[in-house]
Amino acid sequence: MPTPFRTIVRPIVTEKSSAAFQDRGEYTFEVHPDANKAAIKQAIESLFGVHVTGVWTSQQRGKPRRVGQSSGLRPRWKKAIVKLRQGDTIEIFEG
């Protein structure tokens, strides 16, 4: 399994994920495709020093992409939604 720095690829900050953070305290990350929920939980806890109470994952399919006459697929990726203990926050989402 990859290191915590390779398990968590990047945070996903969109309008929808910001609303989820405001309403339910959920954070969204792009994670390594081979990462399981236990590895994601361990990586978040070690990188940000918080306590994770829940992890939900989903595989995002590659969308069709066309440039001129050439067509192909964008790569697939894995998304993780992480719920933290009451009172814990991650500052990169705060601003």
C-alpha positions as a LaTeX table, in Angstrom:
\begin{tabular}{lrrr}
\hline
Residue & $x$ (\AA) & $y$ (\AA) & $z$ (\AA) \\
\hline
Met1 & 0.00 & 0.00 & 0.00 \\
Pro2 & 1.28 & 3.49 & $-0.81$ \\
Thr3 & 2.46 & 5.95 & 1.83 \\
Pro4 & $-0.07$ & 8.42 & 3.32 \\
Phe5 & 1.21 & 11.11 & 0.95 \\
Arg6 & 0.47 & 8.88 & $-2.05$ \\
Thr7 & $-2.81$ & 7.53 & $-0.66$ \\
Ile8 & $-4.36$ & 11.03 & $-0.55$ \\
Val9 & $-3.88$ & 12.56 & $-4.01$ \\
Arg10 & $-5.64$ & 15.92 & $-3.51$ \\
Pro11 & $-8.58$ & 17.54 & $-1.77$ \\
Ile12 & $-11.64$ & 18.18 & $-3.92$ \\
Val13 & $-12.99$ & 21.68 & $-3.34$ \\
Thr14 & $-16.14$ & 22.27 & $-5.35$ \\
Glu15 & $-19.43$ & 23.96 & $-4.67$ \\
Lys16 & $-21.04$ & 20.62 & $-3.81$ \\
Ser17 & $-18.21$ & 19.48 & $-1.51$ \\
Ser18 & $-18.15$ & 22.88 & 0.23 \\
Ala19 & $-21.87$ & 22.56 & 0.92 \\
Ala20 & $-21.32$ & 19.05 & 2.34 \\
Phe21 & $-18.63$ & 20.46 & 4.62 \\
Gln22 & $-20.87$ & 23.29 & 5.81 \\
Asp23 & $-23.93$ & 21.09 & 6.39 \\
Arg24 & $-22.53$ & 17.75 & 7.56 \\
Gly25 & $-18.80$ & 18.27 & 8.21 \\
Glu26 & $-17.73$ & 15.93 & 5.40 \\
Tyr27 & $-14.46$ & 16.36 & 3.48 \\
Thr28 & $-13.90$ & 15.06 & $-0.06$ \\
Phe29 & $-10.56$ & 13.78 & $-1.40$ \\
Glu30 & $-9.23$ & 12.13 & $-4.52$ \\
Val31 & $-7.41$ & 9.01 & $-3.36$ \\
His32 & $-5.19$ & 6.30 & $-4.85$ \\
Pro33 & $-7.29$ & 3.79 & $-6.85$ \\
Asp34 & $-5.96$ & 0.84 & $-4.79$ \\
Ala35 & $-6.56$ & 2.47 & $-1.39$ \\
Asn36 & $-9.13$ & 0.85 & 0.87 \\
Lys37 & $-11.17$ & 2.53 & 3.61 \\
Ala38 & $-8.79$ & 1.54 & 6.40 \\
Ala39 & $-5.77$ & 2.96 & 4.54 \\
Ile40 & $-7.65$ & 6.19 & 3.78 \\
Lys41 & $-8.67$ & 6.57 & 7.43 \\
Gln42 & $-5.10$ & 5.98 & 8.62 \\
Ala43 & $-3.66$ & 8.43 & 6.07 \\
Ile44 & $-6.10$ & 11.23 & 6.98 \\
Glu45 & $-5.49$ & 10.75 & 10.70 \\
Ser46 & $-1.70$ & 10.77 & 10.32 \\
Leu47 & $-1.50$ & 13.68 & 7.84 \\
Phe48 & $-3.95$ & 16.07 & 9.49 \\
Gly49 & $-3.98$ & 14.94 & 13.14 \\
Val50 & $-7.76$ & 14.43 & 13.31 \\
His51 & $-10.04$ & 11.51 & 14.26 \\
Val52 & $-12.04$ & 9.95 & 11.40 \\
Thr53 & $-15.47$ & 8.49 & 12.20 \\
Gly54 & $-16.57$ & 7.41 & 8.70 \\
Val55 & $-15.23$ & 6.86 & 5.18 \\
Trp56 & $-17.28$ & 6.43 & 1.99 \\
Thr57 & $-15.59$ & 5.63 & $-1.32$ \\
Ser58 & $-16.69$ & 5.54 & $-4.94$ \\
Gln59 & $-15.04$ & 4.86 & $-8.28$ \\
Gln60 & $-15.49$ & 7.67 & $-10.79$ \\
Arg61 & $-15.60$ & 6.43 & $-14.37$ \\
Gly62 & $-13.47$ & 7.96 & $-17.12$ \\
Lys63 & $-15.49$ & 10.31 & $-19.28$ \\
Pro64 & $-15.25$ & 10.38 & $-23.09$ \\
Arg65 & $-12.93$ & 13.08 & $-24.43$ \\
Arg66 & $-12.49$ & 14.17 & $-28.01$ \\
Val67 & $-9.78$ & 16.38 & $-29.53$ \\
Gly68 & $-10.25$ & 16.87 & $-33.25$ \\
Gln69 & $-10.71$ & 13.49 & $-34.87$ \\
Ser70 & $-9.08$ & 11.59 & $-32.01$ \\
Ser71 & $-11.29$ & 10.26 & $-29.25$ \\
Gly72 & $-10.51$ & 8.49 & $-26.02$ \\
Leu73 & $-11.31$ & 8.32 & $-22.33$ \\
Arg74 & $-10.16$ & 10.43 & $-19.42$ \\
Pro75 & $-8.69$ & 8.24 & $-16.66$ \\
Arg76 & $-10.86$ & 6.76 & $-13.93$ \\
Trp77 & $-10.25$ & 7.89 & $-10.35$ \\
Lys78 & $-11.40$ & 7.14 & $-6.83$ \\
Lys79 & $-13.19$ & 9.57 & $-4.52$ \\
Ala80 & $-13.39$ & 9.36 & $-0.73$ \\
Ile81 & $-15.79$ & 11.28 & 1.52 \\
Val82 & $-14.49$ & 11.49 & 5.08 \\
Lys83 & $-16.48$ & 12.39 & 8.21 \\
Leu84 & $-14.55$ & 13.68 & 11.23 \\
Arg85 & $-15.25$ & 13.64 & 14.95 \\
Gln86 & $-17.30$ & 16.56 & 16.27 \\
Gly87 & $-15.00$ & 19.57 & 16.72 \\
Asp88 & $-12.18$ & 18.36 & 14.40 \\
Thr89 & $-11.45$ & 20.38 & 11.25 \\
Ile90 & $-8.96$ & 20.38 & 8.40 \\
Glu91 & $-7.60$ & 23.87 & 7.71 \\
Ile92 & $-7.03$ & 23.47 & 3.94 \\
Phe93 & $-10.79$ & 23.56 & 3.44 \\
Glu94 & $-11.28$ & 26.57 & 5.70 \\
Gly95 & $-9.29$ & 28.97 & 3.54 \\
\hline
\end{tabular}
